[in-house]
Amino acid sequence: MKKIILHPTLAFFACILAMNFTGLGTAQTTPSPKASPPILVTSCGQSEGPSSLNTILKRVGVAYDIAPLATVKDLKAKSYKTLIITMGASLKGMGAAGIAIDDELNRITELIDAAKKDKITIVGAHIEGMKRRAQGAEAGDTTDEQSIDTVAPKSDILFIKKEGNEDGRFTIIAQAKKIPMIEFEKNMDMVAALTKLFK
């Protein structure tokens, strides 16, 4: 029987290929995050986020309630399993509601604490793109970023429009806090993304 002797370089690459193919059978993928209805939707900053989600969630076909000014009492009124908090502030919206950003941050902090205590999944949603980021705000207005700072790091899942993550703001938070993040490009993509999340 003849012996086949490989050139050292060829032997090296053969080993690498063998290792790669061996690893294919044991590769693991991170499962997609899941949440359950019924859902309570609120806003941290009184932007139009909840109104947009109202239309989308109707199409998804899950049980939900919209309460832009939801309190802990509202959260405990039903057996909610998920709390969606839209991030990004609207000075016009807060003005119409007669509240300041500090009021919003305190309300949302109490909601988050209550949700965590009751093991309710918290979804931090930023769905309005750059117009709800500091880059789209007036000079000196940091309310958008304060809203994000209050909600995103304490979320169980992040639901983010890619346009609003151009600077990697949410990616950095997700990686630092080990929070699964769902990104979508266009508003029309939200139905499929939320259907996958809730069904």
C-alpha positions as CSV (number, residue, x, y, z in Angstrom):
1,M,0.0,0.0,0.0
2,K,1.3,3.4,-0.9
3,K,1.5,6.1,1.7
4,I,0.3,9.6,0.8
5,I,2.4,12.3,2.3
6,L,0.9,15.8,2.3
7,H,3.1,18.9,2.0
8,P,3.1,20.7,5.4
9,T,1.2,23.7,4.1
10,L,-1.5,21.4,2.6
11,A,-1.7,19.5,5.8
12,F,-2.3,22.7,7.7
13,F,-5.2,23.8,5.5
14,A,-6.7,20.3,5.6
15,C,-6.8,20.5,9.4
16,I,-8.4,23.9,9.3
17,L,-11.1,22.7,6.9
18,A,-11.8,19.6,9.1
19,M,-12.2,21.8,12.2
20,N,-14.6,24.1,10.3
21,F,-16.8,21.3,9.0
22,T,-16.8,19.6,12.4
23,G,-18.1,22.8,14.0
24,L,-21.0,23.1,11.6
25,G,-22.9,20.4,13.3
26,T,-22.6,22.0,16.8
27,A,-23.2,25.7,15.8
28,Q,-25.9,27.3,17.8
29,T,-28.1,30.3,16.9
30,T,-29.6,32.8,19.4
31,P,-33.4,32.2,19.5
32,S,-35.7,35.1,18.6
33,P,-37.0,36.9,21.6
34,K,-40.6,36.2,22.5
35,A,-43.3,38.1,24.4
36,S,-47.0,37.4,25.2
37,P,-50.2,39.4,25.1
38,P,-52.2,41.0,26.6
39,I,-50.1,44.1,26.1
40,L,-50.2,47.6,27.7
41,V,-48.7,50.3,25.5
42,T,-47.6,53.7,26.9
43,S,-45.2,56.5,26.1
44,C,-42.1,57.9,27.8
45,G,-42.3,61.5,26.4
46,Q,-45.8,61.7,24.9
47,S,-44.7,61.3,21.3
48,E,-46.9,59.7,18.6
49,G,-45.4,56.2,19.2
50,P,-48.5,54.7,20.9
51,S,-50.8,55.9,18.1
52,S,-48.5,54.3,15.5
53,L,-48.5,51.0,17.5
54,N,-52.3,51.1,17.8
55,T,-52.6,50.7,14.0
56,I,-49.9,48.1,13.8
57,L,-51.1,45.9,16.7
58,K,-54.6,45.9,15.3
59,R,-53.1,44.2,12.2
60,V,-51.1,41.8,14.3
61,G,-54.3,40.7,16.0
62,V,-53.2,40.6,19.6
63,A,-54.9,41.8,22.8
64,Y,-53.7,45.2,23.8
65,D,-54.6,48.5,25.4
66,I,-53.1,52.0,24.8
67,A,-52.6,54.3,27.7
68,P,-50.1,57.1,26.9
69,L,-50.2,58.2,30.6
70,A,-50.4,54.7,32.1
71,T,-49.7,54.4,35.8
72,V,-49.0,51.4,38.1
73,K,-52.7,51.3,38.8
74,D,-53.4,50.8,35.1
75,L,-50.7,48.1,34.8
76,K,-52.3,46.2,37.6
77,A,-55.9,46.6,36.3
78,K,-55.5,43.5,34.0
79,S,-53.3,40.5,33.8
80,Y,-50.9,42.2,31.4
81,K,-47.9,40.0,30.3
82,T,-46.1,42.7,28.3
83,L,-45.5,46.4,28.7
84,I,-44.4,48.3,25.6
85,I,-42.9,51.7,26.3
86,T,-42.3,54.0,23.3
87,M,-39.2,56.1,23.7
88,G,-38.7,59.7,22.4
89,A,-40.2,62.9,23.7
90,S,-42.5,65.4,22.2
91,L,-42.5,68.9,23.9
92,K,-45.8,69.5,22.1
93,G,-47.3,66.3,23.4
94,M,-46.1,66.9,27.0
95,G,-47.3,70.4,26.9
96,A,-50.8,69.3,25.8
97,A,-50.9,66.8,28.7
98,G,-49.7,69.5,31.1
99,I,-46.6,67.5,32.2
100,A,-42.8,68.0,32.2
101,I,-40.1,65.5,31.3
102,D,-39.3,64.9,35.0
103,D,-43.0,63.9,35.5
104,E,-42.7,61.4,32.6
105,L,-39.4,59.9,33.8
106,N,-40.8,59.4,37.3
107,R,-44.0,57.8,36.0
108,I,-42.1,55.4,33.7
109,T,-39.6,54.5,36.4
110,E,-42.4,53.5,38.7
111,L,-44.1,51.5,35.9
112,I,-40.8,49.7,35.1
113,D,-40.2,48.8,38.8
114,A,-43.8,47.5,39.1
115,A,-43.5,45.5,35.8
116,K,-40.2,43.9,36.9
117,K,-41.7,43.0,40.3
118,D,-44.6,41.3,38.6
119,K,-42.4,39.6,35.9
120,I,-44.1,41.5,33.1
121,T,-41.9,41.7,29.9
122,I,-40.8,45.2,29.2
123,V,-40.3,46.1,25.5
124,G,-38.5,49.4,24.9
125,A,-39.7,50.6,21.5
126,H,-38.1,53.4,19.4
127,I,-40.1,53.5,16.3
128,E,-40.1,57.1,15.1
129,G,-36.5,57.3,13.7
130,M,-34.2,60.2,14.0
131,K,-36.9,62.8,14.6
132,R,-37.1,61.3,18.1
133,R,-33.4,61.5,18.8
134,A,-31.2,64.4,19.9
135,Q,-30.1,65.0,16.3
136,G,-33.7,66.0,15.5
137,A,-34.3,68.1,18.5
138,E,-34.0,71.8,19.1
139,A,-30.7,73.1,20.6
140,G,-30.5,72.3,24.3
141,D,-33.4,69.8,24.2
142,T,-32.3,66.5,25.7
143,T,-35.7,65.1,26.4
144,D,-35.4,62.4,23.7
145,E,-32.2,61.1,25.2
146,Q,-33.5,61.2,28.7
147,S,-36.4,59.1,27.6
148,I,-34.0,56.6,26.1
149,D,-31.8,56.5,29.1
150,T,-34.8,55.8,31.4
151,V,-36.3,53.0,29.3
152,A,-33.7,51.2,27.1
153,P,-31.2,49.9,29.7
154,K,-34.1,48.4,31.8
155,S,-35.9,46.8,29.0
156,D,-36.1,43.0,28.4
157,I,-36.4,43.5,24.7
158,L,-35.6,46.4,22.4
159,F,-37.7,47.1,19.3
160,I,-35.9,49.7,17.2
161,K,-36.2,51.4,13.8
162,K,-32.8,51.2,12.2
163,E,-32.9,54.8,11.1
164,G,-32.9,55.8,14.8
165,N,-29.9,53.6,15.5
166,E,-27.6,55.1,13.0
167,D,-25.0,56.0,15.6
168,G,-25.3,52.6,17.3
169,R,-26.9,54.1,20.4
170,F,-29.3,51.1,21.0
171,T,-26.8,48.5,19.9
172,I,-24.3,49.7,22.5
173,I,-27.0,49.5,25.2
174,A,-28.2,46.1,24.0
175,Q,-24.7,44.7,24.1
176,A,-23.8,46.2,27.4
177,K,-26.9,45.0,29.1
178,K,-27.3,41.8,27.1
179,I,-30.7,42.8,25.9
180,P,-32.1,41.1,22.7
181,M,-32.8,43.7,20.1
182,I,-35.2,43.6,17.1
183,E,-34.5,46.1,14.3
184,F,-36.8,46.9,11.4
185,E,-36.2,49.2,8.5
186,K,-39.6,50.5,7.4
187,N,-42.9,51.1,9.1
188,M,-44.5,48.4,7.0
189,D,-42.0,45.9,8.5
190,M,-43.4,46.3,12.0
191,V,-46.4,44.0,11.4
192,A,-44.2,41.1,10.5
193,A,-41.7,41.8,13.3
194,L,-44.3,42.1,16.0
195,T,-46.2,39.1,14.7
196,K,-43.0,37.1,15.1
197,L,-42.5,38.6,18.6
198,F,-46.0,37.9,19.9
199,K,-47.1,34.8,18.0
